[in-house]
Amino acid sequence: MYFSIALPGDTEEITSALLSGGASGGGNVDSIEPTHLKVGAEAEILIEGQNLWRSTVVTIGAQRSRGILVLPNMKGIIAEFDKIE
């Protein structure tokens, strides 16, 4: 048996509906740690906030992160960088 469900056309509206009126709009950054990085060293940056799990990349200037880990509580990400340029 199949059911037809009408969904809104906007992905943000779908997310909001699925989260029962929760998040709307883009991600919101609450904090970033560490606040200072060493050039030439690898880095892991903790970025806490809402809806950051939607991000596919984090950059420092023009340097892209090599990967992003979503925190288990979905309230932030860890961006991993090769040597900071």
PDB file with one MODEL, atoms N, CA, C and O in Angstrom:
MODEL        1
ATOM      1  N   MET A   1       0.840  -1.165   0.000  1.00  0.00           N
ATOM      2  CA  MET A   1       0.000   0.000   0.000  1.00  0.00           C
ATOM      3  C   MET A   1       0.895   1.241   0.000  1.00  0.00           C
ATOM      4  O   MET A   1       1.885   1.292   0.730  1.00  0.00           O
ATOM      5  N   TYR A   2       0.554   2.233  -0.810  1.00  0.00           N
ATOM      6  CA  TYR A   2       1.330   3.464  -0.922  1.00  0.00           C
ATOM      7  C   TYR A   2       0.474   4.651  -0.523  1.00  0.00           C
ATOM      8  O   TYR A   2      -0.734   4.672  -0.761  1.00  0.00           O
ATOM      9  N   PHE A   3       1.115   5.639   0.089  1.00  0.00           N
ATOM     10  CA  PHE A   3       0.427   6.858   0.478  1.00  0.00           C
ATOM     11  C   PHE A   3       1.113   8.027  -0.205  1.00  0.00           C
ATOM     12  O   PHE A   3       2.338   8.043  -0.328  1.00  0.00           O
ATOM     13  N   SER A   4       0.354   8.982  -0.639  1.00  0.00           N
ATOM     14  CA  SER A   4       0.891  10.193  -1.229  1.00  0.00           C
ATOM     15  C   SER A   4       0.880  11.287  -0.163  1.00  0.00           C
ATOM     16  O   SER A   4      -0.155  11.568   0.442  1.00  0.00           O
ATOM     17  N   ILE A   5       2.050  11.902   0.060  1.00  0.00           N
ATOM     18  CA  ILE A   5       2.175  12.963   1.061  1.00  0.00           C
ATOM     19  C   ILE A   5       2.689  14.206   0.363  1.00  0.00           C
ATOM     20  O   ILE A   5       3.750  14.177  -0.262  1.00  0.00           O
ATOM     21  N   ALA A   6       1.952  15.289   0.464  1.00  0.00           N
ATOM     22  CA  ALA A   6       2.376  16.559  -0.134  1.00  0.00           C
ATOM     23  C   ALA A   6       3.413  17.211   0.774  1.00  0.00           C
ATOM     24  O   ALA A   6       3.165  17.431   1.959  1.00  0.00           O
ATOM     25  N   LEU A   7       4.569  17.516   0.206  1.00  0.00           N
ATOM     26  CA  LEU A   7       5.648  18.169   0.955  1.00  0.00           C
ATOM     27  C   LEU A   7       5.861  19.573   0.421  1.00  0.00           C
ATOM     28  O   LEU A   7       5.648  19.825  -0.765  1.00  0.00           O
ATOM     29  N   PRO A   8       6.281  20.491   1.285  1.00  0.00           N
ATOM     30  CA  PRO A   8       6.617  21.824   0.789  1.00  0.00           C
ATOM     31  C   PRO A   8       7.802  21.744  -0.157  1.00  0.00           C
ATOM     32  O   PRO A   8       8.608  20.818  -0.056  1.00  0.00           O
ATOM     33  N   GLY A   9       7.926  22.700  -1.079  1.00  0.00           N
ATOM     34  CA  GLY A   9       8.991  22.677  -2.072  1.00  0.00           C
ATOM     35  C   GLY A   9      10.338  23.122  -1.547  1.00  0.00           C
ATOM     36  O   GLY A   9      11.353  22.869  -2.196  1.00  0.00           O
ATOM     37  N   ASP A  10      10.390  23.765  -0.415  1.00  0.00           N
ATOM     38  CA  ASP A  10      11.625  24.317   0.129  1.00  0.00           C
ATOM     39  C   ASP A  10      12.213  23.350   1.157  1.00  0.00           C
ATOM     40  O   ASP A  10      11.516  22.930   2.081  1.00  0.00           O
ATOM     41  N   THR A  11      13.492  22.996   1.002  1.00  0.00           N
ATOM     42  CA  THR A  11      14.114  22.028   1.918  1.00  0.00           C
ATOM     43  C   THR A  11      14.159  22.538   3.355  1.00  0.00           C
ATOM     44  O   THR A  11      14.094  21.736   4.288  1.00  0.00           O
ATOM     45  N   GLU A  12      14.268  23.844   3.556  1.00  0.00           N
ATOM     46  CA  GLU A  12      14.269  24.380   4.923  1.00  0.00           C
ATOM     47  C   GLU A  12      12.914  24.172   5.579  1.00  0.00           C
ATOM     48  O   GLU A  12      12.837  23.906   6.779  1.00  0.00           O
ATOM     49  N   GLU A  13      11.859  24.289   4.808  1.00  0.00           N
ATOM     50  CA  GLU A  13      10.524  24.055   5.341  1.00  0.00           C
ATOM     51  C   GLU A  13      10.346  22.585   5.695  1.00  0.00           C
ATOM     52  O   GLU A  13       9.708  22.258   6.696  1.00  0.00           O
ATOM     53  N   ILE A  14      10.911  21.697   4.875  1.00  0.00           N
ATOM     54  CA  ILE A  14      10.830  20.267   5.167  1.00  0.00           C
ATOM     55  C   ILE A  14      11.564  19.966   6.473  1.00  0.00           C
ATOM     56  O   ILE A  14      11.040  19.257   7.332  1.00  0.00           O
ATOM     57  N   THR A  15      12.776  20.505   6.623  1.00  0.00           N
ATOM     58  CA  THR A  15      13.543  20.297   7.849  1.00  0.00           C
ATOM     59  C   THR A  15      12.776  20.830   9.050  1.00  0.00           C
ATOM     60  O   THR A  15      12.691  20.166  10.083  1.00  0.00           O
ATOM     61  N   SER A  16      12.223  22.019   8.916  1.00  0.00           N
ATOM     62  CA  SER A  16      11.455  22.619  10.007  1.00  0.00           C
ATOM     63  C   SER A  16      10.262  21.750  10.380  1.00  0.00           C
ATOM     64  O   SER A  16       9.980  21.549  11.561  1.00  0.00           O
ATOM     65  N   ALA A  17       9.561  21.233   9.370  1.00  0.00           N
ATOM     66  CA  ALA A  17       8.403  20.376   9.626  1.00  0.00           C
ATOM     67  C   ALA A  17       8.828  19.087  10.314  1.00  0.00           C
ATOM     68  O   ALA A  17       8.160  18.637  11.244  1.00  0.00           O
ATOM     69  N   LEU A  18       9.924  18.490   9.873  1.00  0.00           N
ATOM     70  CA  LEU A  18      10.397  17.243  10.470  1.00  0.00           C
ATOM     71  C   LEU A  18      10.861  17.449  11.903  1.00  0.00           C
ATOM     72  O   LEU A  18      10.758  16.543  12.730  1.00  0.00           O
ATOM     73  N   LEU A  19      11.372  18.636  12.197  1.00  0.00           N
ATOM     74  CA  LEU A  19      11.856  18.932  13.545  1.00  0.00           C
ATOM     75  C   LEU A  19      10.771  19.587  14.391  1.00  0.00           C
ATOM     76  O   LEU A  19      11.067  20.162  15.439  1.00  0.00           O
ATOM     77  N   SER A  20       9.535  19.508  13.953  1.00  0.00           N
ATOM     78  CA  SER A  20       8.390  20.070  14.671  1.00  0.00           C
ATOM     79  C   SER A  20       8.570  21.551  14.976  1.00  0.00           C
ATOM     80  O   SER A  20       8.431  21.992  16.117  1.00  0.00           O
ATOM     81  N   GLY A  21       8.878  22.293  13.944  1.00  0.00           N
ATOM     82  CA  GLY A  21       9.003  23.740  14.115  1.00  0.00           C
ATOM     83  C   GLY A  21      10.338  24.156  14.683  1.00  0.00           C
ATOM     84  O   GLY A  21      10.486  25.286  15.149  1.00  0.00           O
ATOM     85  N   GLY A  22      11.304  23.275  14.655  1.00  0.00           N
ATOM     86  CA  GLY A  22      12.624  23.577  15.201  1.00  0.00           C
ATOM     87  C   GLY A  22      13.387  24.544  14.340  1.00  0.00           C
ATOM     88  O   GLY A  22      12.958  25.678  14.133  1.00  0.00           O
ATOM     89  N   ALA A  23      14.503  24.106  13.844  1.00  0.00           N
ATOM     90  CA  ALA A  23      15.431  24.977  13.133  1.00  0.00           C
ATOM     91  C   ALA A  23      14.841  25.488  11.836  1.00  0.00           C
ATOM     92  O   ALA A  23      14.206  24.746  11.086  1.00  0.00           O
ATOM     93  N   SER A  24      15.054  26.740  11.590  1.00  0.00           N
ATOM     94  CA  SER A  24      14.720  27.301  10.284  1.00  0.00           C
ATOM     95  C   SER A  24      15.883  28.175   9.861  1.00  0.00           C
ATOM     96  O   SER A  24      16.565  28.752  10.707  1.00  0.00           O
ATOM     97  N   GLY A  25      16.113  28.277   8.591  1.00  0.00           N
ATOM     98  CA  GLY A  25      17.237  29.058   8.100  1.00  0.00           C
ATOM     99  C   GLY A  25      18.512  28.251   8.132  1.00  0.00           C
ATOM    100  O   GLY A  25      18.480  27.033   8.310  1.00  0.00           O
ATOM    101  N   GLY A  26      19.635  28.924   7.959  1.00  0.00           N
ATOM    102  CA  GLY A  26      20.930  28.263   7.917  1.00  0.00           C
ATOM    103  C   GLY A  26      21.451  27.950   9.298  1.00  0.00           C
ATOM    104  O   GLY A  26      20.748  28.101  10.296  1.00  0.00           O
ATOM    105  N   GLY A  27      22.699  27.510   9.341  1.00  0.00           N
ATOM    106  CA  GLY A  27      23.322  27.180  10.604  1.00  0.00           C
ATOM    107  C   GLY A  27      23.658  28.415  11.410  1.00  0.00           C
ATOM    108  O   GLY A  27      23.868  29.497  10.862  1.00  0.00           O
ATOM    109  N   ASN A  28      23.705  28.243  12.708  1.00  0.00           N
ATOM    110  CA  ASN A  28      24.070  29.325  13.613  1.00  0.00           C
ATOM    111  C   ASN A  28      25.273  28.891  14.437  1.00  0.00           C
ATOM    112  O   ASN A  28      25.218  27.874  15.129  1.00  0.00           O
ATOM    113  N   VAL A  29      26.359  29.653  14.368  1.00  0.00           N
ATOM    114  CA  VAL A  29      27.565  29.342  15.121  1.00  0.00           C
ATOM    115  C   VAL A  29      27.474  30.000  16.492  1.00  0.00           C
ATOM    116  O   VAL A  29      27.268  31.210  16.597  1.00  0.00           O
ATOM    117  N   ASP A  30      27.629  29.189  17.552  1.00  0.00           N
ATOM    118  CA  ASP A  30      27.625  29.704  18.920  1.00  0.00           C
ATOM    119  C   ASP A  30      29.039  29.930  19.437  1.00  0.00           C
ATOM    120  O   ASP A  30      29.302  30.908  20.137  1.00  0.00           O
ATOM    121  N   SER A  31      29.960  29.011  19.086  1.00  0.00           N
ATOM    122  CA  SER A  31      31.339  29.157  19.562  1.00  0.00           C
ATOM    123  C   SER A  31      32.295  28.390  18.651  1.00  0.00           C
ATOM    124  O   SER A  31      31.908  27.446  17.962  1.00  0.00           O
ATOM    125  N   ILE A  32      33.559  28.828  18.669  1.00  0.00           N
ATOM    126  CA  ILE A  32      34.630  28.184  17.909  1.00  0.00           C
ATOM    127  C   ILE A  32      35.832  28.047  18.826  1.00  0.00           C
ATOM    128  O   ILE A  32      36.240  29.011  19.474  1.00  0.00           O
ATOM    129  N   GLU A  33      36.405  26.835  18.881  1.00  0.00           N
ATOM    130  CA  GLU A  33      37.598  26.609  19.692  1.00  0.00           C
ATOM    131  C   GLU A  33      38.554  25.710  18.920  1.00  0.00           C
ATOM    132  O   GLU A  33      38.072  24.784  18.268  1.00  0.00           O
ATOM    133  N   PRO A  34      39.833  25.901  18.940  1.00  0.00           N
ATOM    134  CA  PRO A  34      40.527  27.018  19.579  1.00  0.00           C
ATOM    135  C   PRO A  34      40.357  28.304  18.781  1.00  0.00           C
ATOM    136  O   PRO A  34      39.944  28.285  17.622  1.00  0.00           O
ATOM    137  N   THR A  35      40.682  29.414  19.421  1.00  0.00           N
ATOM    138  CA  THR A  35      40.547  30.706  18.743  1.00  0.00           C
ATOM    139  C   THR A  35      41.832  31.120  18.043  1.00  0.00           C
ATOM    140  O   THR A  35      41.832  32.063  17.252  1.00  0.00           O
ATOM    141  N   HIS A  36      42.941  30.414  18.330  1.00  0.00           N
ATOM    142  CA  HIS A  36      44.218  30.696  17.672  1.00  0.00           C
ATOM    143  C   HIS A  36      44.776  29.397  17.096  1.00  0.00           C
ATOM    144  O   HIS A  36      44.699  28.344  17.730  1.00  0.00           O
ATOM    145  N   LEU A  37      45.342  29.481  15.885  1.00  0.00           N
ATOM    146  CA  LEU A  37      45.929  28.319  15.229  1.00  0.00           C
ATOM    147  C   LEU A  37      47.379  28.603  14.890  1.00  0.00           C
ATOM    148  O   LEU A  37      47.768  29.760  14.728  1.00  0.00           O
ATOM    149  N   LYS A  38      48.183  27.548  14.780  1.00  0.00           N
ATOM    150  CA  LYS A  38      49.595  27.686  14.448  1.00  0.00           C
ATOM    151  C   LYS A  38      49.803  27.330  12.981  1.00  0.00           C
ATOM    152  O   LYS A  38      49.454  26.233  12.546  1.00  0.00           O
ATOM    153  N   VAL A  39      50.370  28.256  12.226  1.00  0.00           N
ATOM    154  CA  VAL A  39      50.666  28.019  10.814  1.00  0.00           C
ATOM    155  C   VAL A  39      51.651  26.861  10.713  1.00  0.00           C
ATOM    156  O   VAL A  39      52.636  26.816  11.450  1.00  0.00           O
ATOM    157  N   GLY A  40      51.391  25.928   9.806  1.00  0.00           N
ATOM    158  CA  GLY A  40      52.263  24.774   9.601  1.00  0.00           C
ATOM    159  C   GLY A  40      51.887  23.568  10.435  1.00  0.00           C
ATOM    160  O   GLY A  40      52.472  22.499  10.266  1.00  0.00           O
ATOM    161  N   ALA A  41      50.926  23.713  11.328  1.00  0.00           N
ATOM    162  CA  ALA A  41      50.487  22.593  12.165  1.00  0.00           C
ATOM    163  C   ALA A  41      49.097  22.131  11.739  1.00  0.00           C
ATOM    164  O   ALA A  41      48.292  22.924  11.250  1.00  0.00           O
ATOM    165  N   GLU A  42      48.822  20.838  11.930  1.00  0.00           N
ATOM    166  CA  GLU A  42      47.473  20.334  11.693  1.00  0.00           C
ATOM    167  C   GLU A  42      46.552  20.905  12.763  1.00  0.00           C
ATOM    168  O   GLU A  42      47.004  21.303  13.836  1.00  0.00           O
ATOM    169  N   ALA A  43      45.266  20.941  12.464  1.00  0.00           N
ATOM    170  CA  ALA A  43      44.330  21.521  13.427  1.00  0.00           C
ATOM    171  C   ALA A  43      42.990  20.807  13.387  1.00  0.00           C
ATOM    172  O   ALA A  43      42.548  20.322  12.346  1.00  0.00           O
ATOM    173  N   GLU A  44      42.364  20.759  14.541  1.00  0.00           N
ATOM    174  CA  GLU A  44      40.977  20.334  14.675  1.00  0.00           C
ATOM    175  C   GLU A  44      40.244  21.481  15.342  1.00  0.00           C
ATOM    176  O   GLU A  44      40.652  21.961  16.400  1.00  0.00           O
ATOM    177  N   ILE A  45      39.160  21.917  14.717  1.00  0.00           N
ATOM    178  CA  ILE A  45      38.426  23.059  15.232  1.00  0.00           C
ATOM    179  C   ILE A  45      37.018  22.610  15.610  1.00  0.00           C
ATOM    180  O   ILE A  45      36.286  22.061  14.787  1.00  0.00           O
ATOM    181  N   LEU A  46      36.653  22.852  16.860  1.00  0.00           N
ATOM    182  CA  LEU A  46      35.316  22.554  17.344  1.00  0.00           C
ATOM    183  C   LEU A  46      34.444  23.774  17.070  1.00  0.00           C
ATOM    184  O   LEU A  46      34.733  24.871  17.549  1.00  0.00           O
ATOM    185  N   ILE A  47      33.384  23.582  16.304  1.00  0.00           N
ATOM    186  CA  ILE A  47      32.445  24.656  15.995  1.00  0.00           C
ATOM    187  C   ILE A  47      31.089  24.202  16.530  1.00  0.00           C
ATOM    188  O   ILE A  47      30.504  23.242  16.028  1.00  0.00           O
ATOM    189  N   GLU A  48      30.593  24.906  17.560  1.00  0.00           N
ATOM    190  CA  GLU A  48      29.319  24.541  18.167  1.00  0.00           C
ATOM    191  C   GLU A  48      28.215  25.463  17.665  1.00  0.00           C
ATOM    192  O   GLU A  48      28.430  26.660  17.471  1.00  0.00           O
ATOM    193  N   GLY A  49      27.030  24.892  17.457  1.00  0.00           N
ATOM    194  CA  GLY A  49      25.882  25.665  17.014  1.00  0.00           C
ATOM    195  C   GLY A  49      24.813  24.764  16.429  1.00  0.00           C
ATOM    196  O   GLY A  49      24.934  23.539  16.440  1.00  0.00           O
ATOM    197  N   GLN A  50      23.772  25.387  15.921  1.00  0.00           N
ATOM    198  CA  GLN A  50      22.627  24.662  15.378  1.00  0.00           C
ATOM    199  C   GLN A  50      22.734  24.501  13.866  1.00  0.00           C
ATOM    200  O   GLN A  50      23.178  25.418  13.175  1.00  0.00           O
ATOM    201  N   ASN A  51      22.336  23.355  13.353  1.00  0.00           N
ATOM    202  CA  ASN A  51      22.271  23.046  11.919  1.00  0.00           C
ATOM    203  C   ASN A  51      23.613  23.073  11.204  1.00  0.00           C
ATOM    204  O   ASN A  51      23.643  23.197   9.980  1.00  0.00           O
ATOM    205  N   LEU A  52      24.714  22.963  11.918  1.00  0.00           N
ATOM    206  CA  LEU A  52      26.029  22.963  11.275  1.00  0.00           C
ATOM    207  C   LEU A  52      26.297  21.644  10.566  1.00  0.00           C
ATOM    208  O   LEU A  52      27.163  21.578   9.693  1.00  0.00           O
ATOM    209  N   TRP A  53      25.576  20.602  10.925  1.00  0.00           N
ATOM    210  CA  TRP A  53      25.740  19.288  10.288  1.00  0.00           C
ATOM    211  C   TRP A  53      25.402  19.352   8.805  1.00  0.00           C
ATOM    212  O   TRP A  53      25.770  18.453   8.049  1.00  0.00           O
ATOM    213  N   ARG A  54      24.711  20.398   8.383  1.00  0.00           N
ATOM    214  CA  ARG A  54      24.379  20.556   6.968  1.00  0.00           C
ATOM    215  C   ARG A  54      25.595  20.981   6.131  1.00  0.00           C
ATOM    216  O   ARG A  54      25.596  20.820   4.910  1.00  0.00           O
ATOM    217  N   SER A  55      26.605  21.512   6.774  1.00  0.00           N
ATOM    218  CA  SER A  55      27.776  22.013   6.053  1.00  0.00           C
ATOM    219  C   SER A  55      28.544  20.876   5.408  1.00  0.00           C
ATOM    220  O   SER A  55      28.717  19.814   6.007  1.00  0.00           O
ATOM    221  N   THR A  56      29.004  21.099   4.189  1.00  0.00           N
ATOM    222  CA  THR A  56      29.811  20.085   3.509  1.00  0.00           C
ATOM    223  C   THR A  56      31.285  20.428   3.549  1.00  0.00           C
ATOM    224  O   THR A  56      32.128  19.580   3.257  1.00  0.00           O
ATOM    225  N   VAL A  57      31.607  21.656   3.905  1.00  0.00           N
ATOM    226  CA  VAL A  57      33.010  22.069   3.972  1.00  0.00           C
ATOM    227  C   VAL A  57      33.150  23.241   4.942  1.00  0.00           C
ATOM    228  O   VAL A  57      32.239  24.054   5.099  1.00  0.00           O
ATOM    229  N   VAL A  58      34.309  23.305   5.583  1.00  0.00           N
ATOM    230  CA  VAL A  58      34.682  24.438   6.427  1.00  0.00           C
ATOM    231  C   VAL A  58      35.980  24.970   5.856  1.00  0.00           C
ATOM    232  O   VAL A  58      36.850  24.189   5.471  1.00  0.00           O
ATOM    233  N   THR A  59      36.124  26.278   5.793  1.00  0.00           N
ATOM    234  CA  THR A  59      37.360  26.868   5.270  1.00  0.00           C
ATOM    235  C   THR A  59      37.971  27.837   6.271  1.00  0.00           C
ATOM    236  O   THR A  59      37.280  28.463   7.075  1.00  0.00           O
ATOM    237  N   ILE A  60      39.283  27.937   6.191  1.00  0.00           N
ATOM    238  CA  ILE A  60      40.030  29.004   6.851  1.00  0.00           C
ATOM    239  C   ILE A  60      40.661  29.768   5.706  1.00  0.00           C
ATOM    240  O   ILE A  60      41.603  29.286   5.077  1.00  0.00           O
ATOM    241  N   GLY A  61      40.154  30.945   5.436  1.00  0.00           N
ATOM    242  CA  GLY A  61      40.574  31.651   4.228  1.00  0.00           C
ATOM    243  C   GLY A  61      40.177  30.802   3.029  1.00  0.00           C
ATOM    244  O   GLY A  61      39.003  30.472   2.862  1.00  0.00           O
ATOM    245  N   ALA A  62      41.147  30.448   2.196  1.00  0.00           N
ATOM    246  CA  ALA A  62      40.866  29.617   1.021  1.00  0.00           C
ATOM    247  C   ALA A  62      41.172  28.139   1.268  1.00  0.00           C
ATOM    248  O   ALA A  62      40.942  27.312   0.386  1.00  0.00           O
ATOM    249  N   GLN A  63      41.686  27.794   2.451  1.00  0.00           N
ATOM    250  CA  GLN A  63      42.043  26.398   2.743  1.00  0.00           C
ATOM    251  C   GLN A  63      40.828  25.618   3.230  1.00  0.00           C
ATOM    252  O   GLN A  63      40.191  25.983   4.218  1.00  0.00           O
ATOM    253  N   ARG A  64      40.521  24.538   2.516  1.00  0.00           N
ATOM    254  CA  ARG A  64      39.385  23.674   2.874  1.00  0.00           C
ATOM    255  C   ARG A  64      39.788  22.667   3.941  1.00  0.00           C
ATOM    256  O   ARG A  64      40.939  22.235   4.001  1.00  0.00           O
ATOM    257  N   SER A  65      38.833  22.301   4.774  1.00  0.00           N
ATOM    258  CA  SER A  65      39.076  21.245   5.752  1.00  0.00           C
ATOM    259  C   SER A  65      39.207  19.909   5.021  1.00  0.00           C
ATOM    260  O   SER A  65      38.643  19.729   3.942  1.00  0.00           O
ATOM    261  N   ARG A  66      39.949  18.977   5.609  1.00  0.00           N
ATOM    262  CA  ARG A  66      40.070  17.658   4.977  1.00  0.00           C
ATOM    263  C   ARG A  66      38.884  16.778   5.340  1.00  0.00           C
ATOM    264  O   ARG A  66      38.640  15.757   4.696  1.00  0.00           O
ATOM    265  N   GLY A  67      38.157  17.172   6.363  1.00  0.00           N
ATOM    266  CA  GLY A  67      36.987  16.400   6.766  1.00  0.00           C
ATOM    267  C   GLY A  67      36.207  17.102   7.857  1.00  0.00           C
ATOM    268  O   GLY A  67      36.706  18.007   8.526  1.00  0.00           O
ATOM    269  N   ILE A  68      34.961  16.660   8.020  1.00  0.00           N
ATOM    270  CA  ILE A  68      34.088  17.209   9.051  1.00  0.00           C
ATOM    271  C   ILE A  68      33.454  16.051   9.801  1.00  0.00           C
ATOM    272  O   ILE A  68      32.952  15.108   9.189  1.00  0.00           O
ATOM    273  N   LEU A  69      33.475  16.120  11.131  1.00  0.00           N
ATOM    274  CA  LEU A  69      32.809  15.137  11.979  1.00  0.00           C
ATOM    275  C   LEU A  69      31.635  15.829  12.662  1.00  0.00           C
ATOM    276  O   LEU A  69      31.782  16.928  13.196  1.00  0.00           O
ATOM    277  N   VAL A  70      30.485  15.194  12.646  1.00  0.00           N
ATOM    278  CA  VAL A  70      29.306  15.742  13.314  1.00  0.00           C
ATOM    279  C   VAL A  70      29.300  15.227  14.754  1.00  0.00           C
ATOM    280  O   VAL A  70      29.494  14.034  14.989  1.00  0.00           O
ATOM    281  N   LEU A  71      29.079  16.127  15.719  1.00  0.00           N
ATOM    282  CA  LEU A  71      29.012  15.724  17.116  1.00  0.00           C
ATOM    283  C   LEU A  71      27.801  14.821  17.326  1.00  0.00           C
ATOM    284  O   LEU A  71      26.779  14.994  16.661  1.00  0.00           O
ATOM    285  N   PRO A  72      27.904  13.858  18.244  1.00  0.00           N
ATOM    286  CA  PRO A  72      26.798  12.922  18.471  1.00  0.00           C
ATOM    287  C   PRO A  72      25.470  13.602  18.806  1.00  0.00           C
ATOM    288  O   PRO A  72      24.408  13.079  18.469  1.00  0.00           O
ATOM    289  N   ASN A  73      25.521  14.750  19.458  1.00  0.00           N
ATOM    290  CA  ASN A  73      24.286  15.447  19.826  1.00  0.00           C
ATOM    291  C   ASN A  73      23.781  16.374  18.709  1.00  0.00           C
ATOM    292  O   ASN A  73      22.778  17.066  18.884  1.00  0.00           O
ATOM    293  N   MET A  74      24.476  16.386  17.565  1.00  0.00           N
ATOM    294  CA  MET A  74      24.108  17.197  16.400  1.00  0.00           C
ATOM    295  C   MET A  74      24.168  18.704  16.684  1.00  0.00           C
ATOM    296  O   MET A  74      23.598  19.496  15.933  1.00  0.00           O
ATOM    297  N   LYS A  75      24.848  19.102  17.755  1.00  0.00           N
ATOM    298  CA  LYS A  75      24.902  20.519  18.119  1.00  0.00           C
ATOM    299  C   LYS A  75      26.255  21.127  17.789  1.00  0.00           C
ATOM    300  O   LYS A  75      26.681  22.091  18.425  1.00  0.00           O
ATOM    301  N   GLY A  76      26.928  20.564  16.796  1.00  0.00           N
ATOM    302  CA  GLY A  76      28.207  21.111  16.384  1.00  0.00           C
ATOM    303  C   GLY A  76      28.965  20.149  15.501  1.00  0.00           C
ATOM    304  O   GLY A  76      28.526  19.027  15.246  1.00  0.00           O
ATOM    305  N   ILE A  77      30.122  20.615  15.035  1.00  0.00           N
ATOM    306  CA  ILE A  77      30.988  19.812  14.169  1.00  0.00           C
ATOM    307  C   ILE A  77      32.437  20.010  14.587  1.00  0.00           C
ATOM    308  O   ILE A  77      32.775  20.969  15.280  1.00  0.00           O
ATOM    309  N   ILE A  78      33.281  19.086  14.155  1.00  0.00           N
ATOM    310  CA  ILE A  78      34.731  19.238  14.285  1.00  0.00           C
ATOM    311  C   ILE A  78      35.281  19.243  12.872  1.00  0.00           C
ATOM    312  O   ILE A  78      35.097  18.286  12.120  1.00  0.00           O
ATOM    313  N   ALA A  79      35.956  20.327  12.516  1.00  0.00           N
ATOM    314  CA  ALA A  79      36.581  20.439  11.199  1.00  0.00           C
ATOM    315  C   ALA A  79      38.052  20.074  11.342  1.00  0.00           C
ATOM    316  O   ALA A  79      38.752  20.617  12.197  1.00  0.00           O
ATOM    317  N   GLU A  80      38.515  19.155  10.504  1.00  0.00           N
ATOM    318  CA  GLU A  80      39.907  18.696  10.545  1.00  0.00           C
ATOM    319  C   GLU A  80      40.673  19.313   9.378  1.00  0.00           C
ATOM    320  O   GLU A  80      40.224  19.279   8.232  1.00  0.00           O
ATOM    321  N   PHE A  81      41.833  19.876   9.694  1.00  0.00           N
ATOM    322  CA  PHE A  81      42.667  20.533   8.685  1.00  0.00           C
ATOM    323  C   PHE A  81      44.047  19.912   8.629  1.00  0.00           C
ATOM    324  O   PHE A  81      44.624  19.558   9.658  1.00  0.00           O
ATOM    325  N   ASP A  82      44.584  19.779   7.397  1.00  0.00           N
ATOM    326  CA  ASP A  82      45.989  19.453   7.229  1.00  0.00           C
ATOM    327  C   ASP A  82      46.767  20.677   7.695  1.00  0.00           C
ATOM    328  O   ASP A  82      46.179  21.602   8.255  1.00  0.00           O
ATOM    329  N   LYS A  83      48.054  20.699   7.476  1.00  0.00           N
ATOM    330  CA  LYS A  83      48.877  21.828   7.922  1.00  0.00           C
ATOM    331  C   LYS A  83      48.243  23.157   7.500  1.00  0.00           C
ATOM    332  O   LYS A  83      47.922  23.373   6.331  1.00  0.00           O
ATOM    333  N   ILE A  84      48.077  24.027   8.475  1.00  0.00           N
ATOM    334  CA  ILE A  84      47.488  25.341   8.220  1.00  0.00           C
ATOM    335  C   ILE A  84      48.461  26.167   7.380  1.00  0.00           C
ATOM    336  O   ILE A  84      49.635  26.312   7.720  1.00  0.00           O
ATOM    337  N   GLU A  85      47.944  26.702   6.275  1.00  0.00           N
ATOM    338  CA  GLU A  85      48.794  27.488   5.360  1.00  0.00           C
ATOM    339  C   GLU A  85      48.903  28.925   5.820  1.00  0.00           C
ATOM    340  O   GLU A  85      49.576  29.730   5.177  1.00  0.00           O
TER     341      GLU A  85
ENDMDL
END
